[in-house]
Amino acid sequence: MSALHVAVIGAGSIAAMHMGAYQAHPDAVLVGVYDIRPDRTRDVARARGIRAYASLDELLADPVVEAVSICTWNDSHAEIAARAVRAGKDVLVEKPLSKTVAEAEELEAVVSESGRMVQVGFVRRFSSNARVLKSFVDAGELGELYYARATNIRRIGNPGGWFADSARSGGGPLIDIGVHVLDLCWYMMGCPRAVTVSGVTDSRLGNRANITSLSRYTVADYDPDLSDVEDLATALIRFENGASLLLETSYSLHAAEDRLAVAVFGERGGAELEPELRIVLEKHDTVLNVTPQVDLLAFDFEEGFRSEIGAFVDACRGVGPQLAPVEHGVEMMRMLAAVYESAALGHEISLR
């Protein structure tokens, strides 16, 4: 079976993770790259020894390219993915799938008519600690999961630039970093359908550009005066099987430290996935805190992206399952949109 020929759309930091993973994969060939900034396209292409496409149309028209990774601003995800599918390409699109539920549903319809594949970039599903826990969950070791907690708190973590511009991003920490932990819990729970969502958002602190004593990640187009997204989002989500999920995420919060915590709880056991994998079981009338003996107990960026890209390559070549299909991206957008709607209206939203 021949290798998969891939091009990457976008040339920022996440695109670099995709490109590195493709070039390290024995069954993938990174053909080229396109970015809206010609200088960045040229520089990245030269550094990696690949083709620099002059336009998105040129990339999508190239018959050598069988699949694409989309690593662009959120507001372009769905549109570019639909164009790529119509051009006969399989697609790995970074999360979120879109800015709106309507865009996500339109893309889902395009995919269903095309026979092509769209995988959503829920990269934490593919990390080794998540794969280990999923094997325990799928084997019934924890019983039915009925409650989950998802936390991703940054105290001074607004990257600025397009991340802080709702017109391009579609939202703040909820749609950027909260989605990772929300999806991870939802995936472990078996992806049940959400039926009600109650959410709260706050926009009080901004990007806290006045804080100069702590370093932070900022994007290339960082503007200390720009931030019209939420600082904080919290939500309670109920599912049709009776399970519930509690979410909290922030860019800016007067917290003592950043905090990443993911936990699920079932009838026979529970587990923490972040900050480190730990499984709680009950055996012989005794509670056991189990630490699996694995190389990585927490999410590792390079390993996570290598695994995600590897799964995408396998799915495109027909030798592996599709683990993050477009349908999951659509359902995630419904939950995210409902959090924002609930916060705006001040009451619970029904998704029944």
N, C-alpha and C positions, 0 to 999 in steps of 0.2 A: 504494500500500500504506500502511495506517495505521500510526501510531507504536505502539511497544510501551509498555503501561502497567505500571509496576513499583512495588512497595512494598519497603521495606527493613525487615528484622527485626533489631533491635539498633540502638543509637545511640551506640556508642563511636567510637574513633579510626578503625578500619578501616571501619566503616559510613559515616563521613564521606567516606572516599575513594570508596566506591561511590556515595553520593548525589551528590557533586560531579561524578563521571563521567557519571552518568545525566542530570543537569541540563544538562551540556555537550553531550550527544549529540543531534543533530538528529532522530533517529528514535526517541527515547525520551521518555516522560513520567513523571516521578517523582510518584506519586500520594500516598504517605503513608509513615508510619513507625510502628513499635511497638517499645517497649522495656519490660523488666520494671519499670523505674523510671518511674512516671508523670510525675515532674517532668522527667526527661530527655526523654521522649517529647514532652511539651508544649513544652519549650524549643527542641528541634531543629525540630519542626514549625513553630513560629512563626518561627524564624530563616530557614527555607527556603521558607515559604509553602506548606506541604503539609498534608495531613490527619494528625491525631494519632489513631491507633486506640487504643481503650480496652482491647482485648484481642487476643490472637493469633487467637482464633476470629472476631472481628469482621473482622480484616484478611483472613483466608482465605475468609470468606464474601462478601467484596465482589466482585461480578461484573465491576467495572471493572478489577480487578487481574488481569493476565495472567501475570505472572512476579514472583518474589521473589528478593531477595538475603538470605542468612542470615549474619549477622555477630554471632553469640552465643558463649557459652562452648562449648568443645569437646563437653562431655557432652550438649548439646542438639542438635547438628548433625543427626544421623541422624534423630532423632525428629521434629524440625520439618520436615526435608526430606520425610519420608514423609507427614506430614500435608498439606504443601503440594501434593505430587504427587497425593494422593488428592482434594484440592480442585480439581484440574484446572489447577494452575499449573506453569509451567516454573521451574526452580530454579538459581540460582548459589549454592553453599554454600562458605563459607570452608573452607580446609584446617585440620585433617585432616577427612576425610569423617565420621569417627566416633571413639569411644574404643576400640572393639573391632572385631575382624574380623567377629564374628557380627552386630553392628549394621550394618556396611557391607554384608554379604551380604544381610541382610534388606531393606535399602534398595534394593539392586540388583534384588532380586526384585520389589519394589513398582514400580520404574521400568519393568521389562520388561513388566509386565502393564498398565501405564497408557497407554503411548504418549506420555508426557510426557518432557521432557529434564531431566537433572541435570548441570550443569557444576561441576567441582570447582575451587576457587580456587587453582590453581597459577599464580599471577600472573607469575612470572618466565619462564614459557614465552612470554609475550606481549610482553616487552620487545623493543625494536628490535634490540639486540645479539644476543639469542637468535634472533630471526627471521632475521637475516643469517646467523648460523652455521648454522641449520637448513637454509637454502637451499644452502649449501655441502655439508653432510652428505648431504642428499637427492639432490644431483646427483652424488654419488660422489667428490667431490674429495678426501675424506680416506680413502677406501676403507672397508672394514669396521672399525667401532670395536670394539676388544677390551679397552680399559682406561680407567677414569675415576677421577678424584680429586675428592672433594667435601668442602670444608672451610668451616665457619662457626663461628669461635671468638670468643666474647666473654669477656674476662677478668673484667669486673665488669658482668654484663648480665642478672641475674635480675630481671625486672620486678616480682616479688612478686605479691601478691593471688591471683587465680584461676590465673594462670600457674604459680604455685608450689604450688598445691593439686592433688595428683594426682587427687582425687575429681572435680574439675571439668575439669581439663586433660587427664588421661590420661597425662601424662608431662611431662618438662622440655624441655631444648633439642632433643632428638631429634625430638620430635613438633611442636615450635614452629618452630625456625629450621633445624634439620638437614634437615627434610623438604623445604625449598625447594631446597637444593643437591642433595640426593639425587634429587629429581624431575627437576631440570634435566638432570643427567647421564643419568638413565634415559631421559628423553624424547629426548635427542640420540642415544642408543644404539639407538633404535627400539623402546623399551618391551619388551625381552625378558623372559621369565618367569624369576623368581628360583628357584633350585633349592636353594641352601644359604646359610645366614647364620650368621656367627660374630660375636658382639657382646660388648662389655664396657661397663659403666656404673660410674661412681663418684659417691658422694654424701659428700663430705668437707668442702667449704668453705661450703655453704649460700649465702645471698644476699649475704653479706659486707656486711651493713648497717653494720659498724664502719668501713668505708672512706668517709670524708666529703670527701676531697680531690679526688675525681673525680665528675663528674655522670653520671647514668644515667637511662634512661626507667623510670618506675614507673607502675603502673596506679592507678586511683582508689581501689581497696580494698587498697592496699599495707599489708602488715603485716611489720615487720622481723623478727618472731619466727616467721613461717610460711614453711617451705619443706621439703616432703617429696618433692621430685622430684630427679632426678639432676643433678649439676653437669656431668658429662662423659659423652659416649657415643662409642664408636668401633665400627666394623663393617667386615667384609669380606663382600661379597655376590658369589656366583657365579651366573651365568645359564646357561640351557639351551643357548645358542649358544657357550659357552666363554668369554664375556667376564666381566670382574670389575670391581668397584667398591670403592674404599676411601673410607670416610666418617669424619670426625671433627667433633664439634660440642660446644660448651660454653656454659654461662651463667657459670660461675666457674672460673677457671684462672689460675695464677701465670705468665701469659704477658706478654711485653714490650709487646704491642699486640694489639688485635682483628685478626682476619684472616678475609678472605673470599676463597676461591679455588675455582674450578670449571674443570676441565680434562678433555678427552677426547683419546684417542689411537687412531689407526687405522693401517691397513697402508700408506696413501699419504700421510698427513699427520696433524697434530694441531692442537689449538686450546686456548687459554685464553679462557674467557668472562668470568670475574671474576678479578682486580679490573678488568681491561679486556680487551676483545676483541682477540685476536691469533691469527693463523692461521699454522701452520708447514707449508710444502709443500716438495716436492722436485721441481725442474724442471731438466732438462738437466744432471744430475749435480751439482746445486747445491742447498743448503738455503736456503730463503727464509723469512724472518720477515715476514709480511704484516700490516700495520695497515690495515684497511678505512677508507676515508674516509667516515665516517658521523657524524651529529650526536651520537649517544650511544654511546660505547664501553662504558659500564657501565650497570647497572640504575638507572633513575630511577623513583621511586615514582609520581609523578603520571602520567608517560607509560605506565608499566606498567599501572596500574589503568585508565587511559583505553582502552588497547588491549584489556585483558581484558574490560572492560564492552562495548566495541564489538563484540568477537567474540561475546559472549553475545547481545547484541541482534540481531546478524545471524543467528545460529543460530536464535534464537526466531522470527524473521521469515522463515526459510527461504531466506535469501540468502547464507549462509555455512556452512562446515563446523563441526562440533563438535570442538574441539581438546583438550578435557580432560574426556572422558566419565566417567560414574560408574564404569565398569569400571576405569579407571586409578586412581581413588580407592580401589577395593577392593584392587587389587594393591599399591598403596602401603601400605595398612594391613597387609597380610600381611607385607611386609618390615619395617615398623616394629615390629609385634608380635613378629616373630621375633628382632629385635635384643634386645628386652627379655627374651624367653624365654631366649635363649642366655646373656645376662648373668646371669640368675637361676640357671640350671642349671649354668653353667660349661662348656658344650660346644656344638658346632655343631648347628644345627637344620636338618633337611631339610624342604624344601617340595615335594618331588616327589610 
